[in-house]
Amino acid sequence: MWVSNPTSFPPPEAPPTPPAPVTPVGSTLNSPPPPYPPLTGAPASRPTSRTNGLGIASIALGGVALVLALIPILNVLGALAALVGVVLGVIGLLQRGKPKLTAIIGVPVSVVSLALSVLLVVLYAVAFTGWVDTVEDDGASYLITEEEPVVFEPDSSEPADAGLGLSPDNPAPFGSTVHFRSAPDDFLGYGWDVTLGSPTLDATAEVAAGYPYSDLEPGEQYASVPVTVTNMGSLRATPAVQLKFEYVTSGLQVVEKRWINMEGTIETLGGVDPEASETGNVVIDIPTADGDRGVWGVRFYMNSQTVYFGAPTGN
């Protein structure tokens, strides 16, 4: 029997390789993009501001309040400004992404200003109340308290008789000097020596020539009296402010002196140094019909005894 040799058969052929798929032209434009690579490291942080506006405002308000705290009345506004500064500073501390330094400075500055403002408001109020309580006269409060005035007749170094010059019915003669002094416990030590000379009862033409704001009523005329003042206090003072002049008619009507600022009047003297003397005219509009029957009065500030000069009323 014939048997063929299996080894003599040729090996089977390998299957053909399939062709590579053909990608259509333009298909890459619609293909999905490749995936992004995975993120690595910490996420990027948001950019931070280099300034803190609220902190700067807190410092500014605290500084302004610190200055206002030293000024009476305005320190109330200083307290309000400091309070706003504290609030803005605290908000500035709580803001994220903001520098804290200005807010850290602004908060304590505003707190100190607020405390100082409140303290000084209380102290000023207490001091003012105490001052009002210690200078009073018959229920009214004034700047200065005085001793009773002392009258010296002309060319006399001895005090006049008690009561001379202290009422319109018993005036001191012209040329007399009255001593006004503040009370011994007044540390300011104000005081004046005042001498009234003989008056000019009709100075209307002279006043009208030098004072263009004259507004006399019908039946009135200007009268003037020369006044010599000597500052016996320890400080420079203004006689036109500290001395009050008046004219009392024969019917006991009081005509208070108005401010007439013209050459030669007491208003133009300004301040007088201690122990210095000055002379100026006091001008008052008086009733023409009263003539020389009235008297002139002067007092120191508002709460001293008025001293009268002239002839007795009714003569």
C-alpha positions in Angstrom: 0.0 0.0 0.0 1.2 3.3 -0.9 1.5 5.9 1.8 2.4 9.3 1.1 4.8 11.2 3.3 2.9 13.9 5.2 5.9 16.0 5.5 5.9 16.3 1.8 2.7 18.4 1.7 3.3 22.2 1.3 2.3 24.3 4.4 -1.1 26.0 4.3 -1.0 29.7 3.2 -1.7 32.4 5.8 -4.9 34.3 5.5 -4.5 37.7 3.8 -4.1 40.8 6.0 -7.2 43.0 5.9 -6.5 46.5 4.5 -6.3 49.4 6.9 -9.4 51.4 7.2 -9.4 54.5 5.1 -10.3 57.7 7.1 -12.4 60.0 5.0 -11.0 63.4 4.3 -12.2 66.0 6.7 -13.3 63.5 9.3 -10.7 64.8 11.8 -12.6 68.1 12.0 -15.6 66.4 13.7 -13.7 64.0 15.9 -13.8 64.7 19.7 -10.7 66.5 21.1 -8.3 64.4 23.1 -8.9 64.3 26.8 -7.1 67.0 28.9 -4.3 65.7 31.1 -5.2 65.3 34.7 -4.7 68.4 37.0 -1.8 68.2 39.3 -0.8 70.4 42.3 -2.9 72.9 44.4 -5.6 75.0 42.7 -4.6 78.5 41.7 -5.6 81.1 44.4 -7.6 84.3 43.6 -5.4 87.5 43.4 -5.5 89.6 46.7 -5.8 93.4 46.9 -2.7 95.3 48.1 -4.7 97.9 50.1 -7.5 97.9 52.7 -9.7 100.9 52.1 -11.7 100.4 55.3 -8.5 100.1 57.3 -7.2 103.4 55.9 -10.5 105.1 56.6 -10.4 103.8 60.2 -7.0 105.4 60.7 -8.1 108.7 59.2 -11.2 108.9 61.3 -9.4 108.0 64.4 -6.8 110.7 63.8 -9.4 113.4 63.2 -11.3 112.3 66.2 -8.2 112.5 68.3 -7.7 116.2 67.4 -11.4 117.1 67.9 -11.4 115.4 71.3 -9.4 118.3 72.7 -11.8 121.0 71.5 -15.0 121.7 73.6 -18.3 121.1 71.8 -16.4 119.7 68.7 -15.4 116.7 70.8 -18.9 115.4 70.4 -18.3 115.2 66.7 -15.0 113.6 67.4 -16.7 110.8 69.4 -19.0 110.1 66.5 -16.1 110.0 64.0 -14.1 107.7 66.3 -17.1 105.3 66.6 -17.4 105.1 62.8 -13.7 104.5 62.7 -14.0 101.5 65.1 -16.8 100.0 63.0 -14.9 100.4 59.7 -11.7 99.0 61.2 -13.5 95.8 62.5 -15.1 95.3 59.1 -11.7 95.7 57.5 -10.3 93.0 59.8 -13.0 90.6 58.7 -12.6 91.1 55.0 -11.0 88.2 53.1 -8.1 88.7 50.7 -7.3 92.1 52.2 -4.2 93.2 54.1 -4.9 93.6 57.8 -2.2 96.0 58.9 -4.1 99.3 58.4 -7.2 97.8 60.1 -5.1 96.6 63.0 -3.8 100.2 63.4 -7.1 101.9 62.8 -9.1 100.0 65.4 -7.0 100.9 68.5 -6.5 104.5 67.3 -10.3 105.0 66.9 -10.9 103.2 70.3 -8.5 105.6 72.1 -10.0 108.6 70.3 -13.5 107.5 71.3 -12.6 107.0 74.9 -10.8 110.4 75.1 -13.6 112.2 73.4 -16.2 110.8 75.8 -14.0 111.5 78.8 -13.4 115.2 77.8 -17.1 115.7 77.0 -17.9 114.7 80.6 -15.0 116.8 82.1 -15.9 119.9 80.2 -19.6 119.6 81.1 -18.7 119.2 84.8 -16.3 122.1 84.7 -18.8 124.4 83.0 -21.6 123.4 85.5 -19.2 124.1 88.4 -18.3 127.5 86.9 -21.9 128.5 86.5 -22.7 127.5 90.1 -19.9 129.6 91.6 -20.5 132.9 89.8 -24.0 134.0 90.4 -25.9 137.1 91.5 -29.6 137.0 92.5 -30.1 133.9 90.5 -28.3 135.2 87.4 -24.8 134.0 86.4 -22.1 136.2 85.1 -18.4 136.1 84.4 -17.1 138.0 87.4 -18.2 138.8 90.9 -17.3 142.1 92.5 -16.8 143.9 95.7 -18.9 146.9 96.5 -17.6 150.0 94.7 -15.8 152.7 96.7 -16.3 156.4 95.7 -13.7 159.1 96.2 -14.7 162.7 95.8 -12.4 165.0 93.7 -9.0 165.7 95.2 -9.7 163.3 98.1 -7.8 160.2 99.1 -10.5 159.2 101.7 -13.6 157.3 100.8 -16.7 159.4 100.5 -19.6 159.2 102.9 -21.5 156.0 102.8 -24.2 156.1 100.1 -22.7 158.9 98.0 -23.2 158.0 94.3 -25.1 154.9 95.0 -28.5 156.2 94.0 -29.7 158.7 91.3 -31.0 161.0 94.2 -27.5 161.2 95.7 -25.0 161.3 92.8 -21.3 161.8 93.3 -20.0 165.2 91.8 -18.4 165.1 88.5 -14.6 164.6 88.9 -15.1 161.9 91.5 -13.4 158.6 91.1 -15.0 155.2 91.8 -12.9 152.1 92.5 -14.3 148.8 91.1 -12.7 145.6 92.1 -13.4 141.9 91.5 -14.0 139.7 94.5 -10.9 138.6 96.5 -11.4 135.0 95.4 -11.4 135.9 91.7 -8.0 134.7 90.6 -8.2 136.9 87.4 -8.0 140.1 89.6 -9.9 142.5 87.4 -10.4 146.1 88.5 -10.9 149.7 87.3 -10.6 153.3 88.6 -13.2 155.4 86.8 -13.4 159.2 86.8 -16.2 161.1 85.0 -15.6 164.7 84.0 -18.2 167.4 83.2 -20.5 166.4 80.3 -21.3 168.1 77.0 -25.1 167.9 76.9 -25.5 168.7 73.2 -22.8 166.9 71.2 -25.2 166.1 68.3 -23.3 168.0 65.6 -19.9 166.6 66.6 -21.3 163.0 66.7 -23.1 163.4 63.4 -19.8 164.6 61.8 -17.8 161.6 63.0 -20.4 158.9 63.1 -22.4 158.4 59.9 -24.7 155.8 61.4 -26.6 158.2 63.7 -30.2 157.3 64.0 -31.6 159.8 66.6 -35.3 159.8 67.2 -37.3 163.0 67.3 -36.8 164.7 70.6 -33.3 163.2 71.2 -29.8 164.6 71.2 -26.4 163.2 71.7 -24.6 164.0 75.0 -21.0 163.0 75.8 -19.0 162.8 79.0 -15.2 162.4 79.3 -14.2 159.3 81.2 -10.7 158.4 82.5 -10.1 154.8 83.2 -7.2 153.1 85.0 -6.7 149.3 84.7 -6.2 148.1 88.3 -6.3 144.4 87.3 -3.5 142.0 86.6 -4.4 141.4 82.9 -4.9 143.6 79.9 -8.6 144.5 79.6 -11.0 146.5 77.5 -13.0 149.2 79.3 -15.7 149.4 76.6 -16.5 145.8 77.4 -16.1 145.6 81.1 -17.6 148.9 82.1 -21.3 149.7 81.4 -22.6 153.3 81.1 -26.1 154.7 81.3 -28.0 158.0 81.6 -30.9 158.3 84.0 -33.5 161.0 83.3 -35.2 163.2 85.8 -38.1 160.8 85.5 -35.8 157.9 86.4 -35.9 156.5 82.9 -32.7 154.5 82.2 -31.1 155.1 78.8 -28.3 152.5 78.2 -25.3 153.4 76.2 -25.2 152.2 72.6 -22.0 151.2 70.8 -20.7 154.3 69.0 -17.3 153.7 67.5 -15.9 157.0 66.4 -12.7 158.9 67.0 -12.3 159.9 70.7 -14.9 157.5 72.1 -14.2 154.9 74.7 -14.8 152.2 72.1 -11.7 153.1 70.3 -9.4 152.7 73.3 -9.2 148.9 72.8 -7.3 147.0 75.5 -5.6 148.8 78.4 -2.5 147.4 80.1 -2.4 146.9 83.9 -1.8 150.2 85.8 -2.2 152.2 82.5 -4.7 155.0 82.2 -6.7 156.1 79.1 -9.4 158.8 78.4 -12.3 158.5 76.0 -15.7 160.0 75.6 -18.9 158.2 76.4 -21.8 159.1 74.1 -25.4 158.5 74.9 -28.6 159.7 73.2 -30.7 161.6 75.8 -34.1 163.3 75.7 -33.7 166.9 74.6 -36.3 168.0 77.1 -34.4 166.5 80.1 -31.4 168.7 79.5 -29.0 168.8 82.5 -31.5 167.3 85.0 -30.4 163.7 84.5 -27.4 161.8 86.0 -24.8 159.5 84.5 -24.2 156.0 85.8 -21.4 153.4 85.5 -21.1 149.9 86.7 -18.5 147.1 86.5 -19.7 144.3 84.2 -23.4 143.4 84.9 -23.8 142.6 88.5 -22.1 145.4 90.5 -23.7 148.4 92.1 -24.2 151.3 89.7 -22.5 154.5 90.7 -24.1 157.8 89.6 -22.4 161.2 88.8 -24.0 164.6 88.4 -26.4 167.0 90.1 -29.2 165.5 92.2 -32.3 164.5 90.1 -34.9 167.2 90.0 -32.5 170.2 90.4 
